[in-house]
Amino acid sequence: MKSGGAPGPQSALPVGSTLFTMTVTNLVSSTDAEIARLLEARNLLAADVSTSTSKAATKKTTGKRVMSAAGRKRIADAQRKRWAKQKKAKK
């Protein structure tokens, strides 16, 4: 006699039973259908990952930004003008 554990399939139906065979066949076919569905979903996800990484890999990266001397002068002059305005407002 078995002690503990889950009862085996023989306790519910005899192995040679037509109902048992149909149940197992249905179980196997539904499991195969589920596996096929999951594989399709996995392939779709893997395709999304590969296309998104290939787009990112081909994107041109910009290097260090270079500013002209004239641009730096305009920014410096504008900042000096703001400082002068603040200093004048304090007096």
N, CA, C and O atoms as a CHARMM CRD file, in Angstrom:
* protein
*
  364
    1    1 MET  N      0.81100  -1.17800   0.00000 PROA 1      0.00000
    2    1 MET  CA     0.00000   0.00000   0.00000 PROA 1      0.00000
    3    1 MET  C      0.86300   1.25400   0.00000 PROA 1      0.00000
    4    1 MET  O      1.90600   1.29700   0.65300 PROA 1      0.00000
    5    2 LYS  N      0.41400   2.30200  -0.75400 PROA 2      0.00000
    6    2 LYS  CA     1.16800   3.55800  -0.79700 PROA 2      0.00000
    7    2 LYS  C      0.84100   4.38600   0.42900 PROA 2      0.00000
    8    2 LYS  O     -0.28800   4.38500   0.91900 PROA 2      0.00000
    9    3 SER  N      1.84300   5.08800   0.91100 PROA 3      0.00000
   10    3 SER  CA     1.59600   5.98000   2.02400 PROA 3      0.00000
   11    3 SER  C      1.96300   7.39200   1.59100 PROA 3      0.00000
   12    3 SER  O      3.12100   7.66300   1.27200 PROA 3      0.00000
   13    4 GLY  N      0.97800   8.29700   1.57800 PROA 4      0.00000
   14    4 GLY  CA     1.21800   9.68800   1.20900 PROA 4      0.00000
   15    4 GLY  C      1.34200   9.86600  -0.28500 PROA 4      0.00000
   16    4 GLY  O      1.30600   8.89200  -1.03600 PROA 4      0.00000
   17    5 GLY  N      1.48700  11.08600  -0.71700 PROA 5      0.00000
   18    5 GLY  CA     1.64400  11.38400  -2.13300 PROA 5      0.00000
   19    5 GLY  C      0.30300  11.46500  -2.83200 PROA 5      0.00000
   20    5 GLY  O     -0.72500  11.08900  -2.27000 PROA 5      0.00000
   21    6 ALA  N      0.31700  11.96600  -4.07800 PROA 6      0.00000
   22    6 ALA  CA    -0.90900  12.11600  -4.84800 PROA 6      0.00000
   23    6 ALA  C     -1.29200  10.78600  -5.45900 PROA 6      0.00000
   24    6 ALA  O     -0.42200   9.99600  -5.82400 PROA 6      0.00000
   25    7 PRO  N     -2.59200  10.52900  -5.57700 PROA 7      0.00000
   26    7 PRO  CA    -3.01600   9.28600  -6.19700 PROA 7      0.00000
   27    7 PRO  C     -2.66800   9.28600  -7.67000 PROA 7      0.00000
   28    7 PRO  O     -2.71400  10.33700  -8.30900 PROA 7      0.00000
   29    8 GLY  N     -2.32500   8.15100  -8.22100 PROA 8      0.00000
   30    8 GLY  CA    -1.96400   8.04100  -9.62800 PROA 8      0.00000
   31    8 GLY  C     -3.19100   8.02400 -10.51100 PROA 8      0.00000
   32    8 GLY  O     -4.30900   7.96300 -10.00000 PROA 8      0.00000
   33    9 PRO  N     -3.01900   8.07600 -11.83100 PROA 9      0.00000
   34    9 PRO  CA    -4.14900   8.08200 -12.74200 PROA 9      0.00000
   35    9 PRO  C     -4.94000   6.78800 -12.68700 PROA 9      0.00000
   36    9 PRO  O     -6.12300   6.78300 -13.02700 PROA 9      0.00000
   37   10 GLN  N     -4.31800   5.68300 -12.26700 PROA 10     0.00000
   38   10 GLN  CA    -5.02000   4.41400 -12.20200 PROA 10     0.00000
   39   10 GLN  C     -6.10600   4.42700 -11.13900 PROA 10     0.00000
   40   10 GLN  O     -7.03100   3.61900 -11.20600 PROA 10     0.00000
   41   11 SER  N     -6.02300   5.31300 -10.16600 PROA 11     0.00000
   42   11 SER  CA    -7.05300   5.35300  -9.13500 PROA 11     0.00000
   43   11 SER  C     -8.34000   5.97400  -9.67600 PROA 11     0.00000
   44   11 SER  O     -9.42300   5.64800  -9.19100 PROA 11     0.00000
   45   12 ALA  N     -8.24700   6.86600 -10.67600 PROA 12     0.00000
   46   12 ALA  CA    -9.43500   7.50300 -11.22900 PROA 12     0.00000
   47   12 ALA  C    -10.06200   6.63200 -12.30500 PROA 12     0.00000
   48   12 ALA  O    -11.26300   6.36700 -12.26100 PROA 12     0.00000
   49   13 LEU  N     -9.26600   6.18300 -13.27300 PROA 13     0.00000
   50   13 LEU  CA    -9.75600   5.37900 -14.38600 PROA 13     0.00000
   51   13 LEU  C     -8.74700   4.29500 -14.70900 PROA 13     0.00000
   52   13 LEU  O     -7.54400   4.48900 -14.53500 PROA 13     0.00000
   53   14 PRO  N     -9.22500   3.16500 -15.17300 PROA 14     0.00000
   54   14 PRO  CA    -8.27200   2.13800 -15.60400 PROA 14     0.00000
   55   14 PRO  C     -7.50600   2.61600 -16.82700 PROA 14     0.00000
   56   14 PRO  O     -8.06400   3.34000 -17.65100 PROA 14     0.00000
   57   15 VAL  N     -6.23600   2.22900 -16.96800 PROA 15     0.00000
   58   15 VAL  CA    -5.37800   2.68100 -18.05200 PROA 15     0.00000
   59   15 VAL  C     -5.93000   2.29000 -19.40500 PROA 15     0.00000
   60   15 VAL  O     -5.78600   3.05800 -20.35600 PROA 15     0.00000
   61   16 GLY  N     -6.54600   1.15100 -19.53600 PROA 16     0.00000
   62   16 GLY  CA    -7.07400   0.70100 -20.81300 PROA 16     0.00000
   63   16 GLY  C     -8.38900   1.36900 -21.18400 PROA 16     0.00000
   64   16 GLY  O     -8.91300   1.11300 -22.26800 PROA 16     0.00000
   65   17 SER  N     -8.92500   2.19700 -20.34100 PROA 17     0.00000
   66   17 SER  CA   -10.22100   2.82600 -20.56900 PROA 17     0.00000
   67   17 SER  C    -10.17000   3.79200 -21.74000 PROA 17     0.00000
   68   17 SER  O     -9.17500   4.49200 -21.92800 PROA 17     0.00000
   69   18 THR  N    -11.24000   3.83300 -22.53000 PROA 18     0.00000
   70   18 THR  CA   -11.33700   4.74900 -23.66300 PROA 18     0.00000
   71   18 THR  C    -11.36200   6.18900 -23.16600 PROA 18     0.00000
   72   18 THR  O    -10.74800   7.06400 -23.77600 PROA 18     0.00000
   73   19 LEU  N    -12.06100   6.44100 -22.07100 PROA 19     0.00000
   74   19 LEU  CA   -12.13800   7.78900 -21.50600 PROA 19     0.00000
   75   19 LEU  C    -10.75500   8.27200 -21.08200 PROA 19     0.00000
   76   19 LEU  O    -10.41000   9.43200 -21.30700 PROA 19     0.00000
   77   20 PHE  N     -9.96200   7.39800 -20.47200 PROA 20     0.00000
   78   20 PHE  CA    -8.61000   7.76500 -20.07300 PROA 20     0.00000
   79   20 PHE  C     -7.76500   8.10800 -21.29100 PROA 20     0.00000
   80   20 PHE  O     -7.02900   9.09500 -21.27000 PROA 20     0.00000
   81   21 THR  N     -7.85800   7.31100 -22.35400 PROA 21     0.00000
   82   21 THR  CA    -7.08600   7.53600 -23.57700 PROA 21     0.00000
   83   21 THR  C     -7.48700   8.85600 -24.22100 PROA 21     0.00000
   84   21 THR  O     -6.62300   9.60200 -24.68100 PROA 21     0.00000
   85   22 MET  N     -8.78200   9.15600 -24.26200 PROA 22     0.00000
   86   22 MET  CA    -9.24100  10.41700 -24.83700 PROA 22     0.00000
   87   22 MET  C     -8.75200  11.59200 -24.00700 PROA 22     0.00000
   88   22 MET  O     -8.35500  12.62200 -24.55200 PROA 22     0.00000
   89   23 THR  N     -8.77900  11.44000 -22.69900 PROA 23     0.00000
   90   23 THR  CA    -8.32200  12.51300 -21.82500 PROA 23     0.00000
   91   23 THR  C     -6.83400  12.77600 -22.03300 PROA 23     0.00000
   92   23 THR  O     -6.42000  13.93200 -22.12900 PROA 23     0.00000
   93   24 VAL  N     -6.04300  11.74100 -22.10200 PROA 24     0.00000
   94   24 VAL  CA    -4.60900  11.90200 -22.31600 PROA 24     0.00000
   95   24 VAL  C     -4.35800  12.49700 -23.69200 PROA 24     0.00000
   96   24 VAL  O     -3.52000  13.38800 -23.82800 PROA 24     0.00000
   97   25 THR  N     -5.06500  12.02800 -24.71500 PROA 25     0.00000
   98   25 THR  CA    -4.89600  12.55400 -26.06500 PROA 25     0.00000
   99   25 THR  C     -5.26200  14.03000 -26.10900 PROA 25     0.00000
  100   25 THR  O     -4.55300  14.83300 -26.71500 PROA 25     0.00000
  101   26 ASN  N     -6.36300  14.38400 -25.47100 PROA 26     0.00000
  102   26 ASN  CA    -6.75500  15.80000 -25.41800 PROA 26     0.00000
  103   26 ASN  C     -5.72300  16.62800 -24.67000 PROA 26     0.00000
  104   26 ASN  O     -5.40200  17.74200 -25.08300 PROA 26     0.00000
  105   27 LEU  N     -5.21300  16.10200 -23.59200 PROA 27     0.00000
  106   27 LEU  CA    -4.20500  16.80400 -22.80600 PROA 27     0.00000
  107   27 LEU  C     -2.93900  17.03200 -23.62500 PROA 27     0.00000
  108   27 LEU  O     -2.37600  18.12600 -23.61400 PROA 27     0.00000
  109   28 VAL  N     -2.49800  16.00400 -24.33100 PROA 28     0.00000
  110   28 VAL  CA    -1.28900  16.12000 -25.14900 PROA 28     0.00000
  111   28 VAL  C     -1.50700  17.12300 -26.27800 PROA 28     0.00000
  112   28 VAL  O     -0.63300  17.94700 -26.54300 PROA 28     0.00000
  113   29 SER  N     -2.65200  17.06600 -26.94200 PROA 29     0.00000
  114   29 SER  CA    -2.89200  17.98800 -28.05500 PROA 29     0.00000
  115   29 SER  C     -3.02700  19.42900 -27.56900 PROA 29     0.00000
  116   29 SER  O     -2.54400  20.34900 -28.22800 PROA 29     0.00000
  117   30 SER  N     -3.67600  19.63400 -26.42800 PROA 30     0.00000
  118   30 SER  CA    -3.79200  21.00200 -25.91000 PROA 30     0.00000
  119   30 SER  C     -2.42900  21.51400 -25.44000 PROA 30     0.00000
  120   30 SER  O     -2.13300  22.70100 -25.57700 PROA 30     0.00000
  121   31 THR  N     -1.60600  20.63400 -24.89000 PROA 31     0.00000
  122   31 THR  CA    -0.25300  21.03400 -24.48700 PROA 31     0.00000
  123   31 THR  C      0.58000  21.39900 -25.70900 PROA 31     0.00000
  124   31 THR  O      1.31800  22.38400 -25.68300 PROA 31     0.00000
  125   32 ASP  N      0.46800  20.61300 -26.78100 PROA 32     0.00000
  126   32 ASP  CA     1.19000  20.93000 -28.01800 PROA 32     0.00000
  127   32 ASP  C      0.73200  22.26700 -28.59300 PROA 32     0.00000
  128   32 ASP  O      1.55500  23.04900 -29.06800 PROA 32     0.00000
  129   33 ALA  N     -0.56900  22.53600 -28.55400 PROA 33     0.00000
  130   33 ALA  CA    -1.09000  23.81100 -29.05100 PROA 33     0.00000
  131   33 ALA  C     -0.56200  24.97000 -28.21800 PROA 33     0.00000
  132   33 ALA  O     -0.20000  26.01200 -28.76500 PROA 33     0.00000
  133   34 GLU  N     -0.51400  24.79900 -26.90500 PROA 34     0.00000
  134   34 GLU  CA     0.00400  25.84600 -26.01700 PROA 34     0.00000
  135   34 GLU  C      1.49000  26.09600 -26.26800 PROA 34     0.00000
  136   34 GLU  O      1.93300  27.24400 -26.27500 PROA 34     0.00000
  137   35 ILE  N      2.25400  25.03700 -26.47000 PROA 35     0.00000
  138   35 ILE  CA     3.68900  25.17700 -26.77300 PROA 35     0.00000
  139   35 ILE  C      3.87400  25.92400 -28.08200 PROA 35     0.00000
  140   35 ILE  O      4.74300  26.79100 -28.18000 PROA 35     0.00000
  141   36 ALA  N      3.07100  25.60300 -29.09100 PROA 36     0.00000
  142   36 ALA  CA     3.17400  26.28900 -30.38000 PROA 36     0.00000
  143   36 ALA  C      2.84700  27.76600 -30.22300 PROA 36     0.00000
  144   36 ALA  O      3.51100  28.61700 -30.81600 PROA 36     0.00000
  145   37 ARG  N      1.81900  28.07900 -29.42000 PROA 37     0.00000
  146   37 ARG  CA     1.44500  29.47300 -29.18800 PROA 37     0.00000
  147   37 ARG  C      2.56000  30.22700 -28.46300 PROA 37     0.00000
  148   37 ARG  O      2.87000  31.36400 -28.81800 PROA 37     0.00000
  149   38 LEU  N      3.15400  29.61200 -27.46700 PROA 38     0.00000
  150   38 LEU  CA     4.24300  30.24600 -26.72500 PROA 38     0.00000
  151   38 LEU  C      5.48200  30.44100 -27.59400 PROA 38     0.00000
  152   38 LEU  O      6.15100  31.47000 -27.49300 PROA 38     0.00000
  153   39 LEU  N      5.79300  29.46500 -28.44600 PROA 39     0.00000
  154   39 LEU  CA     6.93400  29.61100 -29.35000 PROA 39     0.00000
  155   39 LEU  C      6.71500  30.75500 -30.33500 PROA 39     0.00000
  156   39 LEU  O      7.64400  31.49900 -30.65100 PROA 39     0.00000
  157   40 GLU  N      5.47600  30.89100 -30.81800 PROA 40     0.00000
  158   40 GLU  CA     5.17400  31.99400 -31.73200 PROA 40     0.00000
  159   40 GLU  C      5.34200  33.33700 -31.02800 PROA 40     0.00000
  160   40 GLU  O      5.90600  34.27300 -31.59500 PROA 40     0.00000
  161   41 ALA  N      4.85300  33.43200 -29.79100 PROA 41     0.00000
  162   41 ALA  CA     5.00500  34.66400 -29.01700 PROA 41     0.00000
  163   41 ALA  C      6.48000  34.95900 -28.76200 PROA 41     0.00000
  164   41 ALA  O      6.90700  36.11000 -28.84300 PROA 41     0.00000
  165   42 ARG  N      7.25400  33.92700 -28.45500 PROA 42     0.00000
  166   42 ARG  CA     8.69000  34.11400 -28.21800 PROA 42     0.00000
  167   42 ARG  C      9.38500  34.61600 -29.47600 PROA 42     0.00000
  168   42 ARG  O     10.22900  35.50900 -29.40300 PROA 42     0.00000
  169   43 ASN  N      9.03900  34.05300 -30.62100 PROA 43     0.00000
  170   43 ASN  CA     9.65400  34.48100 -31.87800 PROA 43     0.00000
  171   43 ASN  C      9.30600  35.93300 -32.19600 PROA 43     0.00000
  172   43 ASN  O     10.15100  36.68000 -32.68900 PROA 43     0.00000
  173   44 LEU  N      8.06400  36.33400 -31.91700 PROA 44     0.00000
  174   44 LEU  CA     7.67200  37.72800 -32.14200 PROA 44     0.00000
  175   44 LEU  C      8.45600  38.66700 -31.23100 PROA 44     0.00000
  176   44 LEU  O      8.91000  39.72600 -31.66400 PROA 44     0.00000
  177   45 LEU  N      8.61300  38.27500 -29.96900 PROA 45     0.00000
  178   45 LEU  CA     9.37200  39.10800 -29.03900 PROA 45     0.00000
  179   45 LEU  C     10.84600  39.17300 -29.42500 PROA 45     0.00000
  180   45 LEU  O     11.46500  40.23400 -29.34100 PROA 45     0.00000
  181   46 ALA  N     11.40200  38.06000 -29.84300 PROA 46     0.00000
  182   46 ALA  CA    12.80700  38.03500 -30.25200 PROA 46     0.00000
  183   46 ALA  C     13.00600  38.88700 -31.49600 PROA 46     0.00000
  184   46 ALA  O     14.04600  39.52900 -31.63700 PROA 46     0.00000
  185   47 ALA  N     12.03400  38.90800 -32.40200 PROA 47     0.00000
  186   47 ALA  CA    12.13500  39.73700 -33.60600 PROA 47     0.00000
  187   47 ALA  C     12.09600  41.21300 -33.24000 PROA 47     0.00000
  188   47 ALA  O     12.82200  42.01500 -33.82700 PROA 47     0.00000
  189   48 ASP  N     11.24500  41.58600 -32.26100 PROA 48     0.00000
  190   48 ASP  CA    11.18500  42.98000 -31.81800 PROA 48     0.00000
  191   48 ASP  C     12.51000  43.41700 -31.21400 PROA 48     0.00000
  192   48 ASP  O     12.97200  44.52900 -31.46900 PROA 48     0.00000
  193   49 VAL  N     13.11600  42.56400 -30.42600 PROA 49     0.00000
  194   49 VAL  CA    14.38600  42.89700 -29.78500 PROA 49     0.00000
  195   49 VAL  C     15.48200  43.06300 -30.83800 PROA 49     0.00000
  196   49 VAL  O     16.28000  43.99700 -30.76200 PROA 49     0.00000
  197   50 SER  N     15.52100  42.16300 -31.81200 PROA 50     0.00000
  198   50 SER  CA    16.58600  42.23700 -32.81400 PROA 50     0.00000
  199   50 SER  C     16.42000  43.45800 -33.70600 PROA 50     0.00000
  200   50 SER  O     17.42400  44.05000 -34.10300 PROA 50     0.00000
  201   51 THR  N     15.18700  43.86600 -34.04300 PROA 51     0.00000
  202   51 THR  CA    15.01100  45.04900 -34.87900 PROA 51     0.00000
  203   51 THR  C     15.28800  46.31600 -34.10400 PROA 51     0.00000
  204   51 THR  O     15.83200  47.26900 -34.66200 PROA 51     0.00000
  205   52 SER  N     14.92600  46.35300 -32.81600 PROA 52     0.00000
  206   52 SER  CA    15.17600  47.56100 -32.04300 PROA 52     0.00000
  207   52 SER  C     16.66500  47.73900 -31.77700 PROA 52     0.00000
  208   52 SER  O     17.15200  48.86900 -31.76400 PROA 52     0.00000
  209   53 THR  N     17.40000  46.64600 -31.56500 PROA 53     0.00000
  210   53 THR  CA    18.82900  46.78900 -31.32200 PROA 53     0.00000
  211   53 THR  C     19.56800  47.10800 -32.61600 PROA 53     0.00000
  212   53 THR  O     20.58100  47.80700 -32.58400 PROA 53     0.00000
  213   54 SER  N     19.08700  46.61400 -33.74800 PROA 54     0.00000
  214   54 SER  CA    19.77000  46.91600 -34.99400 PROA 54     0.00000
  215   54 SER  C     19.56500  48.37400 -35.36700 PROA 54     0.00000
  216   54 SER  O     20.46300  48.99700 -35.93200 PROA 54     0.00000
  217   55 LYS  N     18.38900  48.93200 -35.05700 PROA 55     0.00000
  218   55 LYS  CA    18.15900  50.35600 -35.32100 PROA 55     0.00000
  219   55 LYS  C     19.06400  51.21000 -34.44100 PROA 55     0.00000
  220   55 LYS  O     19.63100  52.20500 -34.89400 PROA 55     0.00000
  221   56 ALA  N     19.19100  50.81200 -33.18800 PROA 56     0.00000
  222   56 ALA  CA    20.02100  51.56400 -32.26400 PROA 56     0.00000
  223   56 ALA  C     21.49300  51.46200 -32.65800 PROA 56     0.00000
  224   56 ALA  O     22.24700  52.41900 -32.48700 PROA 56     0.00000
  225   57 ALA  N     21.90100  50.32100 -33.18000 PROA 57     0.00000
  226   57 ALA  CA    23.29300  50.13200 -33.54800 PROA 57     0.00000
  227   57 ALA  C     23.65300  50.94400 -34.79200 PROA 57     0.00000
  228   57 ALA  O     24.80100  51.35900 -34.94900 PROA 57     0.00000
  229   58 THR  N     22.68500  51.17300 -35.67300 PROA 58     0.00000
  230   58 THR  CA    22.98000  51.91800 -36.89600 PROA 58     0.00000
  231   58 THR  C     22.81400  53.41900 -36.70900 PROA 58     0.00000
  232   58 THR  O     23.18500  54.19100 -37.59300 PROA 58     0.00000
  233   59 LYS  N     22.26300  53.84800 -35.57400 PROA 59     0.00000
  234   59 LYS  CA    22.07900  55.26800 -35.33400 PROA 59     0.00000
  235   59 LYS  C     23.44300  55.95200 -35.22700 PROA 59     0.00000
  236   59 LYS  O     24.33900  55.49200 -34.52000 PROA 59     0.00000
  237   60 LYS  N     23.56800  57.05200 -35.94500 PROA 60     0.00000
  238   60 LYS  CA    24.83400  57.79000 -35.93400 PROA 60     0.00000
  239   60 LYS  C     24.99200  58.49900 -34.59300 PROA 60     0.00000
  240   60 LYS  O     24.09300  59.21800 -34.15800 PROA 60     0.00000
  241   61 THR  N     26.11900  58.30000 -33.94900 PROA 61     0.00000
  242   61 THR  CA    26.37700  58.95700 -32.68400 PROA 61     0.00000
  243   61 THR  C     27.12300  60.25700 -32.95100 PROA 61     0.00000
  244   61 THR  O     28.02100  60.32100 -33.79000 PROA 61     0.00000
  245   62 THR  N     26.72800  61.28600 -32.21900 PROA 62     0.00000
  246   62 THR  CA    27.39000  62.57500 -32.38400 PROA 62     0.00000
  247   62 THR  C     28.58500  62.62900 -31.45200 PROA 62     0.00000
  248   62 THR  O     28.55400  62.09100 -30.34500 PROA 62     0.00000
  249   63 GLY  N     29.61800  63.27300 -31.90600 PROA 63     0.00000
  250   63 GLY  CA    30.82700  63.40200 -31.10500 PROA 63     0.00000
  251   63 GLY  C     30.73800  64.60500 -30.18500 PROA 63     0.00000
  252   63 GLY  O     29.65000  65.11300 -29.91400 PROA 63     0.00000
  253   64 LYS  N     31.85500  65.04500 -29.72200 PROA 64     0.00000
  254   64 LYS  CA    31.92300  66.19500 -28.84000 PROA 64     0.00000
  255   64 LYS  C     31.48400  67.43200 -29.60700 PROA 64     0.00000
  256   64 LYS  O     31.89700  67.63800 -30.74900 PROA 64     0.00000
  257   65 ARG  N     30.65500  68.25100 -28.98700 PROA 65     0.00000
  258   65 ARG  CA    30.17300  69.45100 -29.64800 PROA 65     0.00000
  259   65 ARG  C     31.26700  70.51400 -29.62300 PROA 65     0.00000
  260   65 ARG  O     31.95600  70.70200 -28.62000 PROA 65     0.00000
  261   66 VAL  N     31.40100  71.18700 -30.73000 PROA 66     0.00000
  262   66 VAL  CA    32.41400  72.22800 -30.85500 PROA 66     0.00000
  263   66 VAL  C     31.70500  73.55800 -31.09400 PROA 66     0.00000
  264   66 VAL  O     30.83300  73.66800 -31.95600 PROA 66     0.00000
  265   67 MET  N     32.09200  74.55700 -30.32000 PROA 67     0.00000
  266   67 MET  CA    31.48500  75.86900 -30.46900 PROA 67     0.00000
  267   67 MET  C     32.51400  76.82400 -31.05600 PROA 67     0.00000
  268   67 MET  O     33.69200  76.79500 -30.69900 PROA 67     0.00000
  269   68 SER  N     32.04500  77.66100 -31.95600 PROA 68     0.00000
  270   68 SER  CA    32.94900  78.61900 -32.58700 PROA 68     0.00000
  271   68 SER  C     33.32000  79.71900 -31.59300 PROA 68     0.00000
  272   68 SER  O     32.64400  79.92200 -30.58500 PROA 68     0.00000
  273   69 ALA  N     34.38700  80.40600 -31.89500 PROA 69     0.00000
  274   69 ALA  CA    34.83400  81.50500 -31.03900 PROA 69     0.00000
  275   69 ALA  C     33.78200  82.60700 -31.00900 PROA 69     0.00000
  276   69 ALA  O     33.55800  83.22000 -29.96500 PROA 69     0.00000
  277   70 ALA  N     33.14500  82.85900 -32.12600 PROA 70     0.00000
  278   70 ALA  CA    32.11900  83.89700 -32.18300 PROA 70     0.00000
  279   70 ALA  C     30.92900  83.51600 -31.29500 PROA 70     0.00000
  280   70 ALA  O     30.35900  84.37800 -30.62500 PROA 70     0.00000
  281   71 GLY  N     30.55400  82.24300 -31.28500 PROA 71     0.00000
  282   71 GLY  CA    29.45900  81.78000 -30.43300 PROA 71     0.00000
  283   71 GLY  C     29.80100  81.92800 -28.96500 PROA 71     0.00000
  284   71 GLY  O     28.97000  82.36900 -28.17100 PROA 71     0.00000
  285   72 ARG  N     31.03000  81.55800 -28.59700 PROA 72     0.00000
  286   72 ARG  CA    31.45200  81.72000 -27.20200 PROA 72     0.00000
  287   72 ARG  C     31.44200  83.19000 -26.80700 PROA 72     0.00000
  288   72 ARG  O     31.06300  83.52300 -25.68500 PROA 72     0.00000
  289   73 LYS  N     31.85900  84.08500 -27.72200 PROA 73     0.00000
  290   73 LYS  CA    31.88100  85.52300 -27.43900 PROA 73     0.00000
  291   73 LYS  C     30.46300  86.05900 -27.22000 PROA 73     0.00000
  292   73 LYS  O     30.23900  86.86400 -26.31600 PROA 73     0.00000
  293   74 ARG  N     29.50500  85.61500 -28.04400 PROA 74     0.00000
  294   74 ARG  CA    28.11500  86.06700 -27.87800 PROA 74     0.00000
  295   74 ARG  C     27.56400  85.63000 -26.52300 PROA 74     0.00000
  296   74 ARG  O     26.88900  86.40600 -25.84700 PROA 74     0.00000
  297   75 ILE  N     27.84700  84.39500 -26.12800 PROA 75     0.00000
  298   75 ILE  CA    27.36200  83.89900 -24.83400 PROA 75     0.00000
  299   75 ILE  C     28.01200  84.67500 -23.69300 PROA 75     0.00000
  300   75 ILE  O     27.33300  85.05800 -22.74000 PROA 75     0.00000
  301   76 ALA  N     29.31100  84.90700 -23.78000 PROA 76     0.00000
  302   76 ALA  CA    30.02500  85.64200 -22.72700 PROA 76     0.00000
  303   76 ALA  C     29.51500  87.07200 -22.62500 PROA 76     0.00000
  304   76 ALA  O     29.32500  87.58700 -21.52300 PROA 76     0.00000
  305   77 ASP  N     29.29300  87.71800 -23.77200 PROA 77     0.00000
  306   77 ASP  CA    28.78600  89.09400 -23.75700 PROA 77     0.00000
  307   77 ASP  C     27.38600  89.15100 -23.14300 PROA 77     0.00000
  308   77 ASP  O     27.09000  90.06500 -22.37400 PROA 77     0.00000
  309   78 ALA  N     26.53200  88.19700 -23.47000 PROA 78     0.00000
  310   78 ALA  CA    25.18200  88.16900 -22.91400 PROA 78     0.00000
  311   78 ALA  C     25.23000  87.95000 -21.40100 PROA 78     0.00000
  312   78 ALA  O     24.45100  88.55800 -20.66700 PROA 78     0.00000
  313   79 GLN  N     26.13100  87.09300 -20.92900 PROA 79     0.00000
  314   79 GLN  CA    26.24500  86.85300 -19.49100 PROA 79     0.00000
  315   79 GLN  C     26.75500  88.09800 -18.78900 PROA 79     0.00000
  316   79 GLN  O     26.25500  88.45300 -17.72200 PROA 79     0.00000
  317   80 ARG  N     27.73200  88.76100 -19.36600 PROA 80     0.00000
  318   80 ARG  CA    28.23800  90.01100 -18.75500 PROA 80     0.00000
  319   80 ARG  C     27.13300  91.05900 -18.67000 PROA 80     0.00000
  320   80 ARG  O     27.04700  91.80700 -17.69700 PROA 80     0.00000
  321   81 LYS  N     26.28600  91.10400 -19.70400 PROA 81     0.00000
  322   81 LYS  CA    25.17200  92.04700 -19.71700 PROA 81     0.00000
  323   81 LYS  C     24.19100  91.71700 -18.58900 PROA 81     0.00000
  324   81 LYS  O     23.68400  92.62900 -17.93500 PROA 81     0.00000
  325   82 ARG  N     23.91200  90.42400 -18.34700 PROA 82     0.00000
  326   82 ARG  CA    23.02300  90.02500 -17.24900 PROA 82     0.00000
  327   82 ARG  C     23.63800  90.38300 -15.89600 PROA 82     0.00000
  328   82 ARG  O     22.94200  90.85800 -14.99900 PROA 82     0.00000
  329   83 TRP  N     24.94500  90.15100 -15.75300 PROA 83     0.00000
  330   83 TRP  CA    25.61100  90.48800 -14.49200 PROA 83     0.00000
  331   83 TRP  C     25.56300  91.99400 -14.24300 PROA 83     0.00000
  332   83 TRP  O     25.32000  92.43600 -13.12000 PROA 83     0.00000
  333   84 ALA  N     25.79500  92.77400 -15.28900 PROA 84     0.00000
  334   84 ALA  CA    25.77600  94.23500 -15.15100 PROA 84     0.00000
  335   84 ALA  C     24.37800  94.69500 -14.74600 PROA 84     0.00000
  336   84 ALA  O     24.23700  95.59100 -13.91300 PROA 84     0.00000
  337   85 LYS  N     23.33700  94.08100 -15.33500 PROA 85     0.00000
  338   85 LYS  CA    21.95100  94.44200 -14.99900 PROA 85     0.00000
  339   85 LYS  C     21.66700  94.14000 -13.53700 PROA 85     0.00000
  340   85 LYS  O     21.03400  94.94800 -12.85800 PROA 85     0.00000
  341   86 GLN  N     22.12600  92.97900 -13.02800 PROA 86     0.00000
  342   86 GLN  CA    21.91900  92.60500 -11.62400 PROA 86     0.00000
  343   86 GLN  C     22.66500  93.56100 -10.70400 PROA 86     0.00000
  344   86 GLN  O     22.13400  93.97800  -9.67500 PROA 86     0.00000
  345   87 LYS  N     23.90000  93.91100 -11.07400 PROA 87     0.00000
  346   87 LYS  CA    24.71700  94.79200 -10.25200 PROA 87     0.00000
  347   87 LYS  C     24.10000  96.17400 -10.16900 PROA 87     0.00000
  348   87 LYS  O     24.10900  96.80500  -9.11200 PROA 87     0.00000
  349   88 LYS  N     23.55900  96.64600 -11.29300 PROA 88     0.00000
  350   88 LYS  CA    22.92600  97.95500 -11.35400 PROA 88     0.00000
  351   88 LYS  C     21.64300  97.96900 -10.50900 PROA 88     0.00000
  352   88 LYS  O     21.32900  98.97200  -9.86800 PROA 88     0.00000
  353   89 ALA  N     20.90200  96.84700 -10.51400 PROA 89     0.00000
  354   89 ALA  CA    19.66700  96.75700  -9.76600 PROA 89     0.00000
  355   89 ALA  C     19.92300  96.77200  -8.24500 PROA 89     0.00000
  356   89 ALA  O     19.06900  97.23200  -7.48700 PROA 89     0.00000
  357   90 LYS  N     21.07400  96.28200  -7.79800 PROA 90     0.00000
  358   90 LYS  CA    21.41200  96.25100  -6.37700 PROA 90     0.00000
  359   90 LYS  C     21.76000  97.63600  -5.84000 PROA 90     0.00000
  360   90 LYS  O     21.60000  97.87700  -4.64300 PROA 90     0.00000
  361   91 LYS  N     22.22700  98.54600  -6.67800 PROA 91     0.00000
  362   91 LYS  CA    22.66600  99.87600  -6.21500 PROA 91     0.00000
  363   91 LYS  C     21.51900 100.80600  -5.94200 PROA 91     0.00000
  364   91 LYS  O     21.73400 101.95200  -5.54800 PROA 91     0.00000
